[in-house]
């Protein structure tokens, strides 16, 4: 296994608005290839912001983020990076209401130069793994919160990303659903993916290699052994 980090943050700071409050303050983090790192912390501590920066959906005010051999300060090719390298599970699902569940998954495959048949088959396989095959032709407003969450996870994984970023991926799920998602993520890790997951779910974080805590924008790199719990949010 390569000794180079899969993800590295160095001195990453992010501010919102004109004030001095920092969503992230001089964050340093190194994640090894295929490592599963869970981030916990109270609402407003910067957890979602951290994921958005690593996904290149936002830019830090200061510091450097490197994923593999890509320095995210270089903006060229970021659309391809988000499509090919990263799988993102958003906290609020972000499904398109006018597309069916299957279409919401396959839409993430557009621009990947795979055949239509291959893209459709990949979507169906993930829906089956997440016990959502029977929902393929339904639209998001017809689905429960847990069902929408599983569809969003399928969409994040359909391009076989090497980095999976997930923001409270089990927040709407029952224990069976949590175990199902955890097993799917573990299978992807065994296939070479690296996981960075924001969660307050002890059932999920217990599977992580490290559980780190983010409070008021500061990351505690001392592995957490406390009972997990707390609010969600940026």
N, C-alpha and C positions, 0 to 999 in steps of 0.2 A: 504493500500500500504506500502511496506517495506520502512523503513527509511534509509536503507543502500544504498549508491550510486550504480547506474548501472555501471558507469565508473568513475574512479578516477585517476588523474595524479598528482604526487607530485614531484616537483623539476626536471622535465624532461628536459634534455638537449641533443641535438644531433648536432654533428659536421660532416662536410664532408671535406675530404682532410686533409692536414697536417697543414693548417693555423688555425688561431684563430677564423675565422668566424663561427658563430653558426647558424644552420638552426632553432633550437629551443633553447631558453635560459631560463632555470629555470621555465618551464611552470607548473602551478597549475590549475587544473580544476576538478570540481565535477559535475556530471550529474545525475539527479534523474531518477529512473525508469519511462519509458514512456515519458520522457521529449524530446522535439525537440529543439536542439541547432544548430544554424547556425553560421558558421565561415566565415567572410569576410576578405579581405585584399589584398594588391597589389601583383603583380607577384613576386615570390621569397621570400615571407614572411614566408614560412614554413607550409602552409596550407596542402598541399599534404603529406608532411613529417609527420605531426601530425596524419593524417588518417592512414598512413602506419604503424606507431608505434602502434596505438591502434588495428590495424588488425594483429599485430605480423608478418608483412612482413619485418620488420626491428627492430633493437633493439636500445634503447637509450644508450648514453654514460654514462649518470648518471640519477638517478631518478627511480621512481616506477610507474607502470601502473597496475591497478587492474580493471578487468571487472567482475562484479558479485563477486564471491568468488575466482576467478582465478587471481593469481599474475603472470603477463606475464614474470617476470624474470625467472620463472621455465619453462624450455623449453619442458618438457615432455608433450605430448598430444597437441601440438600446431596445428598440422594438423587437428585434430578432432575439436579443437576450431574454426579454420577458416571455417571448413565445416559445423558445427552444430550451432554455436553461432552467427557468424558474416556473414552479407551479404554485399559485397563490390561492389560499382559501381565505376569503374575506369574512370578517365577523358578521356582516349583514347579508351575506350570501351573494348579493349583486347579480341575481339571475335576471334574464330578460323576460318580462312577463308575456310577451307576444310569441315566444318560442316554446315549443314543447320541451320536456325534460331532456330527451335525447338530442334535440337541436341545440339546447343550451350547452351540452357537453361537446358536440361536434363543432360548434362555432369556434371553439378554441383551437381547432386543428387547421383552420383556414390559413393558407400561406406556408404550410409545412411541406408542400410538394409531395405529400402522400396521396395515393389514389383515393377516390371517393369510397370505394369498397373497404379499403384498409382503415380509413378514418371512421367509417360507420361501425366496422367490426370492433375497433378499439373502444368506441363509446359503449357498445352493447356489452362487451366483456366487463367493463368497469361497473356498469349499472347492475350486472349480475353479481359481481363481487360485493357490492354494497346493498344487495337485496332491493334494488330499485327497478329491475327489468319490467315489472308490471306497471310502472309509472311512466314508461318511455313516451307515451303519446299524450300525457296530461300536461297542463300548463301550470306554472308556478303558483298562481292564485288558488288553484285547486288542491295544492299540496299542504301538508302540515309543516311546521317549522323544522322538525327533524328530517322530514323527507327532502325539503329544500336544502338542508344542510348537506345531506348525503349526495344530492345532485351536484352541489357546488364542489364537493370533494372530488367527485368523478371528473368534473371539468378541469380541476387543477392538476389531475394526474394523467390526463389523456395523452399528453405529449411526452410522457416518460421523462419528466424533468430530473435533472441531477441535483437540484436544490428545491426542497419543498418548504414553503413558508406558510404557516397556518395560524390564523388568529381565532382562538377559541373554537376549534373545529368540532368539539363535542358538546358545545353549550346547550343545544336543543335536543340532545339524545338521551335515551334511557340506557340503563347499564348494558343491555344486549347490543344496542347501537354503538355505544362507546367501545366495547370490546371488538366489534366488527371493524370499526374505523381504525382502532389501534393495530389490529392484525394486518389490515391492508397497508398501513403506513410502514409497519415492520417488514412486510414483504418487499416493499419498495426499497427500504434501507438495505436489505440483504442483496438486492439487485444493484446497489451502488449509489443510492440517493443519500443526501445529507438532509437532516431535518432540523428546522428551527421553528419551534411551536410555542405560541403564547397560550397559556392555559391556567385555569384555577382548578382543574379536574385532577384529583389525586389518582384516580384510576388510570388516567393517561400519563401523567408525569412520572408515575412510579416506574414506567418503562424506559424513561430517559436515562442517558449516560450521565448527564448533569442537569440539575435544576438550579437556575440562577434567579436572583431577585432584583427587580428594577424598582427603585423608589425615588420619586422626585427627579427623574432623569439620570440617576446614578446607578450604575450596575455593580452589584455585589457578586464578584466572581467566586466567592466561597460557596461551594455546593450547599444547597439548602437541604436540611433533613427534617424541617418542621412539617407539621400537618398542613396540607395545602388548602387554600380557600381564599376567597376575596372577590372583588368586583372585577368587571371587565371595562375596557375602554382605553382611550389614547393616553 
